[in-house]
Amino acid sequence: MLSPEDFLSNAEEAYLFSVDIAWDQHRRYPELSRGTCLRCRSFLYTLLTAEGDFFGKACELADSAPNRRTMNSLLPELRILMTERFKHPVVSSDYAPGNSFRYTQTSGNLCYLHIRNAKIPESFLDDPVYVVKGLNAIMNQAESFHSCTVLYTATWLNAHNAFLHFFPKEWKENLRNTLDGEIGPTMGWQGQFINKRGLLNRATADYYLKNGVLLYQRLESHCSFTNMREHLKKIKPDMCILK
């Protein structure tokens, strides 16, 4: 578990990273205001989902600020908010305790897979037994309760070999870019900015600032439950997973 100091330090670093993104993205896309970039193309929404008032204030200030340093004036308020969040963490009720996967039925027989890392400070991808068990459980539930037969998701993880290791040939053949843009304010794009400890991932953050695009694109794919189950049977606990 993070210490209060580490938690606050990371929150401040993530906020400053978001502000840097807003200024950089506005420079690259001058037709987008800095507030729009902070709202839709930065890490701020992911960081501050539960603090809507602060989020709105930061976006408004970004549009009126005479310079980048003006945004630092919100740091004291951010520390207060994050101190309270550390004492009273935001707990998602969408996922069962200890589960990294959940699903929603979208259209017809489609099972939309949602993903998080529930094994902090380790990565769920480093535990093949856990992943295989979790994916099989999702398919069993979706099939039993909603007659789903096809697994689908759209995520940056689809551009990561360690994730693709768990999916069959059909999944890899169906990989494609999503239609809803190069970046958005959800974990489907921005989960790559969080490392396995739950802290800001400086490698992917710095890549985004340097290049103006994400290191890992958000890709979508799908495959049949049948092919997925057959592939998961081949996954061995001691298999080497490409990083």
N, C-alpha and C positions, 0 to 999 in steps of 0.2 A: 504493500500500500504506500502511496506517495505521502511524504510529509507535507504539512501545510505550506511550508516554504517552497517546496518543489512544485506544488499544485499552483500556487500564486505566480511563481516565476514562469511556469509554462503558459498560464493564461495570458500573462502580459506579453510573452514572446509571440503567442498566437495572434493576439490583437495587433501588435506592431507589424507582424507579417501580413495580416489582412489589410492594414493601411498601406503598406508598401505595394501590395497587389493593386489596390484601388488606384494609386497614383501611376503605377506602371501600365495597367490596362487602359487607363484614360489616355496615356501618352500613345499607346499603340492603336487605340480605337477612340479618337477624339470626338466621334459622334456620340459616345456614351459618356454621361457625366460621371464624376468621381463617386457620387452617391450611388448611382446605378451600379457601377463596378464593385463598390463595397457591398452592396445589397445582393447582387446576383453572381458575381464572378470572384468573390473572395471567400476566405475561410470564416468570416465573421458570423454568418448565419449558423453554421455548424457549431461554432464555439458558444453562441449566445441564444440558442433556440428558446430557452425558457425566460430570457430577459428582453422581452419585446420592446419595452420603453427605452432601454439603453440602446438597443439595436437601431431603433428609429432615430434616436438623437445622434448617434454616430454617423448615420447615413446623411442626415440633414447637415451636420457640421462639415462633412467631407465636401459638400457642394459649395459651402460658403467660406471655408477655411482659406486664408490668404497663402498658406504654405503647409507643407507636410507636418511640421513641428506642432502646429496648432492642435492636431489630433491627440497629442500627449496630454492635453488638459483633461481628458476623460479618464486617464489612468487611475487617479484616486477613486473615482466612482466604480471603475472596473474592479479594483481590489476589494472594495466593500462587497460588491455583488458576488465575487468569487470566494470570498471568505465565508459568506452564507451558504454558497453552493457546496463548499467543502464540508461544512457542518451538516447540511441537509442535501445530500446528493440527489440529482434527478435520476430516478429509476424508471426505466422503460417497462411498462406492463405488457408490451406486445410480445416479448420473448419470455418463455418459461425460464426459471432460474437455471443457470449453467448451460443454457442452449445458445449456440451460435447461429442457429437457423430457425426461421419460421416461414410460413407461406400465406399467400392469399390466392383465392381463385379469381381469375380475371375473366376471360371470355371462354365459354364452353369448357373444354377439357384441359385448359392451361393452368398449371400450377406455378405461380410467380414466387420464386425463391428470394427471401430477404436474408441478409447476412450481417453479422457483427462478430467481433472478437470477444467471446465470453471467457477467455482463458488468460486475460491480462494477469501477470506481466509476461506471459508466453504467447506465442501465436497458435491459434487453433490449427493452422496448416501444418504445424510440426507434429501433430498427433493423428496419424492416419486412422487408427482405430476409432477415435472420437469422431472424425469427419465422416467415415463410412457409416457408423452407427447413426449419426445425426441426419445424413442425407437419406438413408433408408427409412428412417422414422418419418421424415417429412413426406416422402412419397407414399408411404403406407397410410398416413393420416389423410392426405389429399385424395387418395384413391378411395378410401373407405367412406369419407364424409362428403366428398364432392365429385366423385367419379372422374377425377383428373387422370390423364394418361400421358401428358407431356410436361416436362420440366422446362422452365424458362427463367432467365434473369437478365438484367442489364446492369453492368457494374464494371468499374475499373479493374477488378480482379480478373476479368476475362482476358486481360492483356498480361497476366502474370503466370509464369510457368508453374509455380508452386500450386496455384489454384487449378489450372487446366489439367494437372496430373490426375485429378479425381474424375475427369469427364471423358466420355468415349469419343471415338472418331467422329460420330455424327455431330456432336457438340462443336468440335473444332472446325468441321466443314461448314457449319452454319453461322460462324462468327461474322459479325458485320457491325459497322458503325450505327449508332442510334440516330434517330431523326430529330432529336430534341436538342441539338447543339453540342458545341465542343466543351462547354463547362456549365454546370448548374449548381445551385446552393444545397445539394444533398450529398449524402455519403456515397451515392452511386458514382459520383465524380470525386468527391473530396475525402473519402476514406483513406486514400493514399497519403494524405497529409498527417495521418496519425500512426505512430509506430506501435509495436506490440506492447509497450509499456503504457500506452494511452497518452503519450506525449507528442508534441509536434515533431514530425519527421523532417529534419533539416535537409536531407538529401533531395526529397521530392519537392519541398518548399523552395529550396534554392534553384532547382531546375526550372520551376515555374517562373520565378522572378527573372532568371537569366534568359529564358527562351520565349516566355509569353504563352506557352502551351503546356498542358499536362504531360508528365513523363509517361503515364499510363492512360490511354484513351478509354473512355467508357464504351464498352462493346456489349452487344446483346447476342444471345444465342438460345438454342433450345434443342432438346432431344427427347426421344421416347423414354418412358419409364423402363421399358423392357431393355433397351440398350444400356441405360444408366445402371440398372441393377446388375447386368452381366459384367459390365466394366468394374463395378465396385467389388465384385467377387474376386477380381484379380489383384486388388490392392493388398499388399502384405504389410504388416506392422513395421517391418524393418527395411522397407523399400526406401531408397534414397530419393528424396524429393528435390527437384531442381529449384534453386532460389532465384 
